[in-house]
Amino acid sequence: MISMSYLAWICEFMKSYGVGRQRLLLGTGLEDSDPADLAGEMTEAQHLLLIRNAMQLSGDPGLGLAMGFNRHISTLQSYGFAIMCCETYGEAIRVGCEYQGMLGRFSGRFVQLSMRQEGGEAVMDIEIRPGLGEMTIFAVEEMLGSIVASTRWVTGRALPLREIRCAYPLPAYQEAYAKYFSCPVRFNAPHTQVRFDAAFLHTRLPMANASAARVHLEHCKRRAGEADSIQDGLVARVRTQIVGAVVTGLGLEECANSLAISPRTLRRKLQQRGLTYQALVNEVRLGLACSYLEKTDLPVEVIAERVGFKEPTSFSRAFRRSFDCSPRSFRQNR
């Protein structure tokens, strides 16, 4: 589950693109959420839908970089405070890597951060896991921007970057990389990495406080345990994977790979629950379609494409089989 403080932040951030709250939240199930309810939470599936809306509405292909670079560390709540209260930057990175999964967003699930040293260089490795589809580059770029921004927040200094390596081709918006990163950036690299001067790991943090760090770390441990418990729900995890790639489609083998199990095991576990993978795909697609039909005026053809149907006629047939009416009739009776 993801903190609503993140939702409040992204709604405010997207105003810089001229995108209002209601447009941003359409179809996410968060339309009636209270932005002041910072104790509330959203699901991973809602987060994926929220990000997809932001990507489409912003018109900015480099939105991930902008979001990562501009996000305030307070949106990370106890996780962020635990990092800020560490003794050194190296310790902060260790804590950040250990508890990254508690955030419930991309970090720790689809994008895994780890750190090591190679001589005089510290290397942050960013491992990209399957399941995000068209959001993959966004998630990596958000991580890259967040590393730079969070470093400045916790140390008061810029990260002494030596090189950034990206395991994807040079994007058309390459000038954004020059804007955000004061170092060479190499594309089509074997791995995605952030490399910087290893001596910086010993930098003492201005807000270091051992007692406060212990308090926030205890909270991180509890939250990490809760996140693990939630993620044990196989069907919920499969649904999240499907939502993340609803436009491009995610086959059973790809989904199983992203969950670190074999396709045969995934198929068997779903059968034990009286389910099939295709049934879950249809459920997710048509559930999203209903939300769009109820809460937007998007044409049926556009909705069909957004929920992963190549042809509007295929969408209409599938919709009629499930709801015994056409998408247009469903909308008229909403």
Phi, psi and omega in degrees: 000149188241135183298142178287347175297329176293320178298315179300319181294312184293326176298319178291317182298319184290347174298331180293344176259006182075021182256117180279167184301313185296319178294320182295324187267358182305129175080003182266345187083006182252008187302325184259012181290152181267115181296341180275350181276077184287351177273349180286172182218157173240158180278166177296322179297319177296322178298316180297319178294321178299313180294320178299318177299315181299318180296317182288320186280331183288327186070013183252109180294340178261028183301324181301316178299313182297317180293315180297318184288331185260354182289134178279142183296340179296338178292346179272355177052227186301327176301313179294319180292324177299320178294315183296330184272000178293162182287315183228167178296321178299318178294322179298319178295319180299313179297318180300317180292321184295322186248016184300332182290343184288345183288333177076007178260222180287321186297131178089342179249295182265333180232116186250125181257135174218163182225147177207174178241143172232094183062238181273007180247137168266138184237119171265116178267131178248107181267128182259120180262154181294157172123347183266346178057233184290351179270359187302307182296320177305311183298319179293316181294324176297320177297315180300313179296321181294323179300313181294314182293315182296325178300316180294323180295317187275335182251338186078007182227161177281143176293125181285076184294141172252321180194147170243132179244132183238128182273046176206163186292161175301122181279163180294337181261042185301336180297335178295326178294320178294328180291319188265337187237123182268055181199167175296144176237123182250125180260168184058031178280159179297328183220156175269123186215151168244120183246132180212171182297120184297335180299335182293340179299335182272000180299127179280141183271135184296337181254020180305131181203105187299319181294314179295322179300318180298318180298312182290326178293323177299319178295320178299319180297317179295315181295321179297321178295319178296318180298319179297320180296317180295319184289346177290343178288101187303313184297319178298321180292320178296315179301317180299317178298317182295317179300320182297338181231034188294329182286312183276337182089143181227115180286165181301318182296318178296318179297314179300318179299318180292337178265002178062038173226166180280153176304322180297318180295317179299314180299317181294316182295324177292320178298324178297336179262008179073027184236162168236159180297316181296326178297321178292320177301313180297320180299314180295312182301311185286330175296317176295320180300317179300319180297316178296318181294324182282325193244000178225169175251021179299140176300151181302323180298320179291318179299317179304316180293319182295332181258012168099012177264131181286330181235133177303326180294322177295320178298313182297320179296315180296320180295316181295321178299323184275324188242000177059030174201164179280161176303321181293320177295319178301316181294318181296331183262008185293000000 
